[in-house]
Amino acid sequence: MSIKLGSTAPDFNQDSTDGPISFHDWAGDSWVILFSHPKDYTPVCTTELGTVARLKGEFDRRNVKCMGLSVDPVDDHHGWAKDIEETQGVELNFPLLADADRTVSNLYGMIHPDADDTFTVRSVFIIDPNKKVRLTLTYPASTGRNFDELLRVIDSLQLTDEHKLATPANWQHGDDCIIVPAVSNEEADELFPAGYTEIKPYLRTTPQPTN
């Protein structure tokens, strides 16, 4: 199955380190980062899961729930969680799906046969509270993910959902934003009281709103 931006994230029921999960019910009104791992007891994945656990406060502040996935059974996951705590210095504090029957992997297109016909690639899905897919990323198995970048994307999505703005290349929270072209200058005067700079008629920047 090919997951497109703007499509509804498929619902599923699957076992996890936190017990059985019904995905849409579990997600509730939160944002979700769903990310897959090729296999338990692998080095890159171990560092990734530790990183996400350490960032829990940042995800909580943004109303984001994280969920990992690997195609190994839940007993393996619990053993791996002990290694993660030992080597990364943090306890696993979010569910890790035990997708041994590949239900979720196939539903979300996480297995790429040309890369490996057995294990998932490093897929990432950001899903909003309306259960719409807002970002998809696929990393090769050898490259660990940058979770600071995923936090940056969440910040941009939440900001631009609230305001008629876009964020420029390399934008970070607090930087100037771009007024979307559909907003006229007259509307911009009302919407952005901090003012704006017109670099080109289609390129206008304004300070990031504070609310």
HELIX and SHEET records of a PDB file:
HELIX    1   1 PHE A   23  ALA A   27  1                                   5    
HELIX    2   2 PRO A   43  ARG A   54  1                                  12    
HELIX    3   3 LYS A   56  ARG A   61  1                                   6    
HELIX    4   4 VAL A   74  GLN A   88  1                                  15    
HELIX    5   5 THR A  103  LEU A  107  1                                   5    
HELIX    6   6 PHE A  147  GLU A  162  1                                  16    
HELIX    7   7 ASN A  185  LEU A  191  1                                   7    
SHEET    1   A 2 ASN A  13  GLN A  14  0                                        
SHEET    2   A 2 ILE A  21  SER A  22 -1                                        
SHEET    1   B 5 LEU A  96  ALA A  98  0                                        
SHEET    2   B 5 VAL A  64  SER A  70  1                                        
SHEET    3   B 5 TRP A  31  SER A  36  1                                        
SHEET    4   B 5 ARG A 122  ILE A 127 -1                                        
SHEET    5   B 5 VAL A 133  TYR A 139 -1                                        
SHEET    1   C 4 LEU A 165  ALA A 166  0                                        
SHEET    2   C 4 CYS A 177  ILE A 179 -1                                        
SHEET    3   C 4 LEU A 203  THR A 206 -1                                        
SHEET    4   C 4 THR A 197  LYS A 200 -1                                        
END                                                                             
